[in-house]
Amino acid sequence: MSHPDYRMNLWPLGTPRGVPAVAGPHDIGASPGDKKSKNRSTRGKKKSIFETYMSKEDVSEGLKRGTLIQGVLRINPKKFHEGFIPSPDGDRDIFIDGVVARNRALNGDLVVVKLLPEEHWKVVKPESNDKETEAAYESDIPEELCGHHLPQQSLKSYNDGPDVIVEAQFDGSDSEDGHGITQNVLVDGVKKLSVCVSEKGREDGDAPVTKDETTCISQDTRALSEKSLQRSAKVVYILEKKHSRAATGFLKLLADKNSELFRKYALFSPSDHRVPRIYVPLKDCPQDFVARPKDYANTLFICRIVDWKEDCNFALGQLAKSLGQAGEIEPETEGILTEYGVDFSDFSSEVLECLPQGLPWTIPPEELSKRRDLRKDCIFTIDPSTARDLDDALSCKPLADGNFKVGVHIADVSYFVPEGSDLDKVAAERATSVYLVQKVVPMLPRLLCEELCSLNPMSDKLTFSVIWTLTPEGKILDEWFGRTIIRSCTKLSYEHAQSMIESPTEKIPAKELPPISPEHSSEEVHQAVLNLHGIAKQLRQQRFVDGALRLDQLKLAFTLDHETGLPQGCHIYEYRESNKLVEEFMLLANMAVAHKIHRAFPEQALLRRHPPPQTRMLSDLVEFCDQMGLPVDFSSAGALNMALYFCSGLLQDPAQFRHYALNVPLYTHFTSPIRRFADVLVHRLLAAALGYRERLDMAPDTLQKQADHCNDRRMASKRVQELSTSLFFAVLVKESGPLESEAMVMGVLKQAFDVQVITIFSLVEVILQAESTALKYSAILKRPGTQGHLGPEKEEEEEESDGEPEDSSTS
């Protein structure tokens, strides 16, 4: 494969966009490989590369006056000089061009920006189908805070120079995520206003704009319609460093062996090219690294940024750990968890001391007297076959009048997690369990997840129940909330329930079913499943008639070798009627609890809202569909935003409470307290609403901070899940040899092309990444919510999608 001589136009290694390659103070900001910089007249002079951050007082005043704007920064993983924050008015995203304009903020940080003069705004071409236009894929940052999924991107010429990291363009790993067909076809072509073309035809975004050029640009700007402009800005303050400041990557020696830097520092090159390069002290590196650097060429390290000064091109960091060989599952997995701030350490002795010490634990007699006793009822669980943390169960009892008494029974986790205890604090910090392909990083100790709280069959368990009287059509005649005690009669898998649904009149052989307690028969369980299925179909049909939206996102499941842990095969996880059955009743319970806690505590309810799509993006989508001859009605649902937790007392307009995809006024999460801390808080609110305990001792703003943290950790968990799936699929392709399948080329880039495999793996994209004269395979999965599975642990549960785009199917 031949390449044009684009290397001649590259900026010196490590030079951010808009920054001349000159030495900073003490040469820390210098480009180690740029020998010419030694002879420049500016050598050794102090030169600020980044602006000093504004004071907190000025930021606060600017936000009040509207001269400053805050938002979550997201950076295009394929064009890492492109950054965006959502516009507060729901219009097109605000563009942040280059590392200097980002001012040391990293992906996911909550930043404050100041708009640039209009002549520096980006111009969006009204008609552009350039195949190199790329969409910034956003699933790796808090989607609830993104604004939308289709940011406008910059269009760069073929010979455009890279930004900060030169070899990122050639190492085969800068396509961290793919981009989908919708993103490709909807993203407008973009032309920068501040671009000047040199005599050689190279785009030079770093050259200063002269007065004449500025005048010309301003005139062009005024001639453009408002729709063609995208506001541009620069970061002036970081409100919250949400990025972990940790990265995985590789160590390299500095290029100039004669420099003073060479004797003090090594260069850490992050795998995620949105993270800057980092100088790390040689004393942190392996002892023989300088003498034998090639021995570590394929060793994956973790580095943490400790400082990034105004006059330094590169950040300063500390090497935290050597993980092992790149490409191997466990080192890569540990790197993923670390980068996204997942606490996978063992629970401390202080936390474990909060658990019941006398095992086996039995329910205290005094607790039995406080609860409704449902142990004789036919109650059962339906979960993935490998599930260990069973936090929900169902029951369905026919009544003489033809109606049904239907119950959703959720593990009473809050009973075992005392408020304010060390256990409570670590659960609040972790906020969610994290499901990887081969294992789970639990929110709570396994004694709780898999034994004390898990609704295992034929053992007494503490639960929180919602029980309705329902007609066969799903109409609610009566509802009851309360603490209960249950004894599940069997643990059904989705496959078991599906076989019952598909064989309504045939008895399922006992050998094909799990053990069932002697108090209940397989026929009784079978009939209960059929009755639930019938009601669920009616509930589902009515939801969509009312305007709910279903965004199914297919998932990739793996079969693993029990000895090596390596993937042996994969398949698309099939979402069937048994999954939908459970989902409908989880949704019903969550909606019922949302109304209950909001009535009791209108200023203190922890709810979950789903904003409607932004008008600009929706109108663009409608326009595109019209052009393609696709009549689509977006009037009732079109979830381009993502759902998030919030405290009801901090939003003034009840219309903002609405869950757009579900098309309901109130919604929350109640059904998965074993793996979601938000559900634990909701259980406490419900207990207070029912008079079981005192009111929750949390001010609305404190509750909102916990909600924000749950949002952040939830999205980090989803991104980790996606990367775990990507890793296992890449290993599978590598171990299995070439993947042969019908596919479609989705985009042709400068050193890569994206391929969507449309027969075997409908959502799997294989990125063939060009590096020098060879093709390097990097297989990744791009859709949010995709996940793999099937090691010894339970994957994230299938039963409740919430109708939310971020929840492929969860409970």
N, C-alpha and C positions, 0 to 999 in steps of 0.2 A: 504494500500500500504506500503510495507516495503522498507527501504532504508539501504544501507550499512552505516557503521559508519564513514562516511567521515568527520564528524565534528572534529574528533580527529586530523586530519591533517591540520586544518585551522590555518592560521596565526592569531595573535592577531588582534582584531578589529581595523581597521584604518591603518594597516600597508601596505604601498605601496609595490608593487612587487620590490624586490631587496633592501628593506630597513629593517634593523633589528628593532625590536620593542623596541627602547630605547627612553628615554625622551629627548626632545629637550630643548632649553633654556626656562626657566620659565615653563617647563612642557607643553608648548603649543603643542609640537610635540609628546607628549606621547600618548600611547594608554590607555585611561581612564580605560578600563576594564582589563588591563594586570597587575595584582597585582604582578606577578613575577618580573616585570621590576624594582620594587622598590629595590630589593635586588641585582641587577646587579652592577658590579663595575663601569659601565659607567653612572650610574644614576647622573643626574644633569650636566653632561659634555655637552658642546656645540658641536654639531655634525651637519655638513651640510648634508642634505638629497639630496638637488638638487644642481646642479652646478650653479655657478654665470654666468649670461648671458655675452656673449662677448660684447665688445664695438661696437658702430655703425661703427667706423672706421675700426676695424678688420673684421666686417661682410661685409662691403662694399668691402674691399680688397679681402676677401675670395671668394665672389661671382664673382668678376672680374676674379680672377685667376682660378676659377672652383673648388676650394677645399671645397667650401660650396655650398649647394643646397637649393633653396627655393621652397615652395609649400604649398598648403592648406592641413591642417591636418584633417583627418577623422578618427574616432574611431569606432570600431566595437561595436554596441549597445548590442550584446549578449556576446561578450568577450571583456570587456572594457579595458583589458590590451593590446589589439592589436590596434596599430595605423598605419597609412599609409600616405605617400604623393606620388603623381604621379612622375614618373621618367621623367626628362626633355627629354630624348632620346626616349620616347615612349615605353620603355621596361617595364618589370615587376615592379610593385610599390615598393617603398622603405619602408621597414618594420621598425616600431618603437615599441620596446618591453617594455611595462610596463610604469607605472606612472613616474618613475624616469627618464627614457629616454625621456618622453614627456616634462619634465621640466616645469610643471605648465601650459602648453598650453592646450587649450580646443578645442573641436570639431569645425571645421570651421576656426580656426585661421590661418593666413598666417605666416608660421614659416620658420626659416632657420635651416638646419640640417647639421651635420658633419657625414660622413660615419664612421662606426666602422671598426676595423681591420677585415680582411677577415675571421679569425677564429671565429668571432662572427656573421657571416652572417647566415641566415636561409637556411636550406637545404629543397628543395621541393622534396617529393617523386614522382618519375615518375609514379608509379602505386599505386593508393590509392583510395579506394571507401568507406573509413570509413564513416559510417553514421553520425558521430558526427561532421564531417567537416562542418563548418558553414560559410556562406558568410556575409561579413559586408554590411549591407544595407545602401545606401548612399543618399537616396532622401532628407534627412534632412539637407544636406549641399550643398553649391553651386555646382550643378552638372556640370556646364560649366567648373569648375576648377578641377574637380576630376581626370581627366585623363581617367578613365574607370570604369565600374561597377562591375568588377569581381576580386577584390583584392584577393591575395593569403592569406590563413588563417593558423593559427597555429593549429596543432593537439595536443590535451592535453589528458593525461591519465585519467582514470576514477576517480582516487583519487587526481586529481590536486587541489591544494589549490586556493582559490579565490584571487582576487586582490583588495586591499583597503577596499572594502565594503563586509562584510561577509554575512549579511542577504539579500543582493541583490539577492543571489542565491535562496532564499526561500520565497520572498514576493510576488511572482506572477506577478511582473510588470517589470522584466528586459527584457522581449521581447517587446521592444518598437515597433519593426517592425518585420514582417515575412520576410522570404526569399524565392525566387521563385525557380521553378524547374530548370531554366537555371543556376541560380547561384549555386544551390546545385550540379548539375552534372558536372559543368565545373571547379569548384574550386579544385585545386590540394591539395592533402594531404601534410601536412607540418611537418617537424621535426626540432626542434630548435637545433642549434649547441651548445648552452651554457647550455644545460640541463644536470644535473647530477642526477642519480637515487640513493636515499638513501637506507639503508638496508631494510627499510619497503616497498620499491617499490614506494615511492611517488616521483613524479616529483618535483625537487627543483630548480626552476629557480633562486632562491635567493642565493644559495650557491656559494662561490667563486670558480673560476676555477683554479685548481692547474697547475703548470708548466707542469707536465706530461700529465694532461688531455688536456691542450691547445695544446701540441705537437701532441697528438693523434688526436685531432679534426682537427688540421691543415693538418695532413696527410690525414684524411678522406676527407677534403675539396678539397685538390689537386687531389684526385682520382675521384672527381665528375665532370661531364660535366658542362660547363658554364650554360646550360639550367636549371640545378638543383639548382642553387644558387639564393637566393634573397638577395639583398643588405640590410643591416640593418644600422640604424643611430640613432643619438640622437639629440634632439633639443638644439640648442645653443643660439637662439634668437627668439623673437616674433616680427615680422615686423608689424603686425596689429592684434589687438584683435577683430576679427570679431564676436566671440561669445558674447552674450549680458552680460555674467557674472550674469545672473539672472536665478533662478531655482524655480520650485515648488516642494514641498515636505512636510515632516512631522517633528515635533519637538519631541525630546526624551530627557530624563534626562541622564546625564552621569552615567556610571555604578558604579563608585567608589564614594560613598557618603561622604567618609572621605577626599577626595582630595580637594586641594585649588581650582582646576578647577571647581568642582561641585558647589561651592558657587558663581562662576562668570559667568559660561557659560552653555548653553544648546547645544545639538547637533542637527544640522539640517541635515536630511537625504534626499537628492534630489530624486525625482522620476526617473530622468534620471541618470543612474548610471555611465555615462561617466563624470559627474560632481562630484568633490570631496565632501566629507563630510565637513561640515562647522561649526565652533564654532560661536555661536551667543551670545551676552551678554544677561544675564537674564533680564536686565532692558528693553530690547526690547520685551520680551515675555509677554504674558498675566499675570496679577498680581497673579492669583491663579494657574499658571501652575505648579510650584514646588510642591504645596500642592495637586493638583488634576490633575496630568499629564494624567491620563486615560481619562479625559473629553475631551482631545484634540487629542486623538489617531487617530481620523478620520477627523481631521481638516486640510485642505490644506492651506499652507502658501507660500508666496513668499519671497525668500531671495536673496540678492545680495552680491556677493563676493567683498570685499573691499581690501583684501590683501592676499597674499600667500607667506610667507617668505621661504628662502632657508632651514631653519632648522625646518620647520613645516610639519608634515604629513598632517594636515588638513588646509584648508583655513580659513581665518577669514571673517565674513560676518555681514551683517546688515539685520535684519528681516524687510521686507518692508510692508507686509500686510497680514492679515488673510482673506482668500478668502471665506471660507465656508466649507461645507461638501464635502469630496472627493467623486467622482462618480456622483455628480450632474452637470447638463449641464452648468449652468452659471459660477460657480466657476472654473470648469475645463477649460472652454473656456477662461476666463480671464487669467488663468495660462498659457495656450498655447500662447496667444497673447503676454503676458509679456516675456515669455521665448525666443520668437523669435523676440523680439524687435519691435513689431508692435505698432505704435502710434495710440491708439484708443480713445484718449482724444478728447474733443470738440474743434472745431476750435476757436482760440482766437478772441477777438474783433478786433484786428489789422488786422487779416486775413479777417474777415467778412466785414470790412470797405472797402476792395478792390473790393467788389461786387457792382453791380449797386444798388443804394439805392432807387430810385423811382420805385416802383412796382405798377401795372404790367409794365415791361420793354418793350419798342418797339424799333425796329431797327431805328437808326437815318437816316434821309433822305440822308445825305451826304454819308453814308455807302452804301446805295442802288445804288448810281450812280457809285460806284467803282467795282461793281460785276455783273457778268452775271446773269440775272434774269431767273430762271427756274421754277418759281412758277406755271406756267400753264402746266408744263410737268407732265406726270403720273409717280410719284415717290412714293415709299412706303418702309416701313421697314419690315424686317423679323427677329424675335427675339423669345426667350423663352416667353411663355405666361405671366410669372410673371415679365418680364423685365420692369425696370423703366428708366435705363440710356441707351437710344437708340442713339448710336453714328455713325451708318452707315445706308445708304439707297441706294436703287437700282432703276435704270430706264432702259427701253429697248424699243426703238422706231424703228419700221420697216421702212426701206427706200425703195424708188421706185425701186432700182436696185437689191433688194433681200437681201441686207446687213442690218446691224442693228447699230443704235447709242446707245451704252451701257454706262451707267454712274454709277460710284461709288461715293457717296456723303457722306463725313465725317464731323461730327460736328466740327466747327471752334473754338475749345477750346482756342487756342492761342489768339484769339481776347479778351477773358475775363480774361486772365492771363498775366498781364503786366510783362515784363521781369524785374527781380530784385525786384519785389514787395514782400511783406510778403506772399501773396498768392502763388507766384512763388516759394519762398523758402520752404514753407511747403510742396508743391506738389513735389518739387525736393527731399526733405528728405523722404517723404513717398514713392514716386516712383511708387507705384502701389496700386490699390484697393485690398482688401483682402476679398475673398469670403468664408464665412463660410456656414454651412448647414442652419442656421436659420437667418443669417443676413449678411450684407456687411459692412466692414470698408472702407469708401470711401477715395480716394486720394484727392478729391475736395469736398467742401461744397455741401450739397444736393441741394441747390438752383441752382447750376451749373449742377450737375449730372442729376437731375431729371426734371429741368424746362428750364433754359436758354439755355443750350447746347443740351439737349436731343431732338432728332428729333421727337417730338410728333406730331401726325397727325393734320392736318387742322390748323396749325399755322406757321407763317413765321420764318424760321431759317437760320442762317448763316452757310455756309458749305465751305469745300474745296473739289473740285471735280476733278476726273480723268474721262475723257470721250473719248471713242474709237469709231472708225468705225470698226466693225468686220464683217467678213464673217460668214455664218452659221457654218462653221467649226472652228471658233475661230481665224482665222488669222487676225492679226492687220494691218489695212490699214492706219489708222491715229490715233493720240492721242492728247489730249489737257489737260492741267492742268490749274486750275484757281480757284479763289475765286468766290463763287456763293451764291445765295439765293434760297432756295427751300421751298415748301409747301407740305409736305407728304400728300398723299390722304387717306392713311389707315395704320393701324398698324397690320400687319399679324403676326400670330404666326407660328412656324415651322409646327404645325399641320394643320393650314389653307393652307399653301403653299403645304404641302404634299397631302392634299385632292385634290388640283387643279392639281397637277402632276399626281395623280392616276385616275383622271376623266377628261381627256383631251377634251372630246367631250360633256360632260354633264355640264349643268349650275349648279353651287353650289347655293342652296337655300340661300336667303338673311339672314335668321335666323341663318345660320351656319357660317356666316361671320361677321367680325367686321364692324362698320360703315365706309362707304366710302363717300368721299366728293362728292357733287352733280355734280361737273365738270367732274367727271370720273365715268364710270360704272364698275360693277363687272366683266363684260365680258372683258373689256379692261385690268383690272388688271390680270385676269385669263390668258389672252393671253400673257401678258408680262412675267408672271411667266413661262409659257410653253416655250416661246422663250429663256428666260434665262437658263432654264433647258436644253434645247437642246444644246445651246452653251457650257454650263458648262460641259456636258458630253464629248464633243469633247475636251475641254481644259484639262479635267482630263485624258482622254485616252492618249492624246499626252504627258502629263507630265510623265506618267509611261512608255510610249514607250521611252522617252528620258532618262529614268533611275532614276526617282524620287522614293522616298521610302515613304510608308505610314505606320506609326506605330500607329494603333488604340489602345487606351487604354480605356477599358470599365470603365464606371462611375456608381457609385451607387447613386440613387436618392431616397429621402425620402418623405413620406407624413407625415405632422405634425399635431398634434391636435391643433386647433386654440386657444383653451383656455389654455391648459397646456404647449404647445410648445414641448411636448414629441413626439418622432417618433411613428407613428401608423403602418407603413409598409415601405418596400423599394423594389426597382426594379432596374434592369439594364437599364440605360438610352439608348434608341435606337437612333443610329446615322443614319439618313435616307437621302433620296435624297434631301430633302429640305435643310438639313444641308450642304450637299456637294455643292449644288448650291451656297449658300452664300460663302462658303469657297473658291471656285474657283475664284470668283471675288475679294475677299479680297486679295488672293495671287497675282492675276494679278496686283492689284493696288499697293501693297507693292513692287513688283518687278519693276514696272514702275517708282515709286517715287525713289527707290534706284538708278536706272540709272540716273535719272534726277539730283538728288543732288550730285551724285559723279562726273558727268560731270562738274557741276558748281563749286564744291568745292572738288577737288580730295584729298586735305590734311585735310579736315574738315567735311567729311560726317560721320554721325552716321549710321552705318550699323549693320547688324546681320550676323555673320558667324557661320558655323557649321563644325567643323574640321572632317576630315575623321577618321575612327576608327584606334586605335593604332595597328600597325602591329603584335605585339606579341599576343595581345588578339584576333585579328581576325584570326591569324593562329591557335591558340588554338581552336577557335570555328570551323573553317573549319575542323581541324583534328578530333574533336569530332563528327561532323556531318558525316564525312566520315566513322568513326567507327560504327556509328549507321545506316549506309545505307541511309543517307539523303543527296541527292545531292542538294546543295544550292550554288547559284552563288552570291558571295559577291563583284563582280568586280565593280558594279556601285553604290551600296549603302549598308550600313550596320551600321546605326548610333549608335555607342556605346558611342560616346561623346555627349555632349549637346551643344545647340546653345547659343551664347552670343553676347551682344552688344559690339561694338568696334569703335574707331575713325580711319578712313582710313589713316590718316597721320602718325600713329604710327606703321603701318605694311609695311615693305619694299616690300614684295613679294605679288603681286596681287593674286597669287594662293591661298594665305591664306584667301582671302576675301570670298572664295567660300562657298556656303551653300550646304553641302554634301547631306543631305536628300532630299532637293528639286532639287538638281543637277542643280543649277543656279549660275552664277558668282557673282551676286550682289543681296542682299536682305535687307530689313529693315522693321520696323514696323511703319505704317502710319495710320492704320484704327481704332485704339482705344484710342484716346487722352483723353477721359473722365476717363479712368482707368489706363493708362500707361503714365508715364512722358516722356519716350523715344519718344513716338509718338508726344508729344507736341514739343520736340526739333526738330524732323523731320519736323513738320509743319513749324517751324520757318526757318529751312534751305530751305524748298521748297519755302516759301514766299520770301526769299532773292534771291533764284535762279531765280524767276519769276519777280524780280524787285519791289515787293510790299514793301519791307523794306530793311534796310541796312544789311550788312553782319553780321552774328552772332559774337558777341564780346566774343569769347571763344577760347583760344589757344588749339591746339590739345591735349596737356597733360591734360588740365583742362576738356576738353570734355571727355577724356578717364576716368578720375576719376569719372565723373558723370555716364559714361557707366558702370564702375565697380560697382558703388553703385546700379544702376538699376539691374544689374545681381544679386547682393547679395539679394536685396529686393524681386526680382522676385522669387528666389528660396526659400526664407523664406516664402513668401506668399503661394507657392505651398505646402510646408511642413505643414504649418498651416491648409491649406485646407484638406490635407490628415488626419491630426490628428483630425480635426473636424468631418470628415466622420467616422473615427475610433471610436470616442467618441459616436456619435449617433448610430452607429451600435451596440456597446457594450451595450448601454442603451436599445436598441430595443430587443436584445437577453435576457438581464436580465429581462425586463418587460414582454416579451412574453413567457418566459419559455424555456425549452430545444429546441435546433434547431435540427430537424431530417432531414437528407438529405444524399444522397449518397456522399461519400467523398473519398479522397485519402490521405494516410499518406505520407507527403513529407519529413519528417526528424524526427529522434528519437534522442533527446538530453538527457542530464543527468537528468534534472528535468522537462522536457517538451517534447511534440511532436507536430509537426506542421501538420495541416490538411488543405487541400485545398478542399473546397466544390465545386463539379463539376457539380451539377445539378441546384440548385436554384440560387446561387450566384457564377458565374464561377471564379470571382477574389477575392472572400472573403475568408480569411483564419481565422479559429477559432483556437486560441492557447489555448490548455488545459495545464495550468501551474501547475505542481505538487508542493504543499507546505506542508511539513511535511507528514502527512498521508492522506491528503485530496486533491482533485483536485479543483483548483480555475480557473474559466473561465475568460479569457481575450480575448475579440473579437476585432480583429484589421483588418484593410485593408492595404495591403502592396504596391499596385502598385502606381508608381508616376502618378500624374495627375488625380487620382480618386477624385471624389467630390460628395457631397450630395447636397440637395437642398430643395426647396419648403417650405420655410417659406414665410414671406411677401416680401422678397427681391429677386432681380434677382441673379441667380447664374452666375458664370463666363461664358461668352457667348460661344456659340457652333460653331460660324461660321468659324473659321480659325485655322486650326491645324498647318499651316506653314509647314506641313510635318515633323514637329519637334517632336522628342520623348518626349520632356518636355511639349508639348502643346497637351493635350488630345483633345481639340477643343476649340479654343479661337478666339477672334477677337481683 
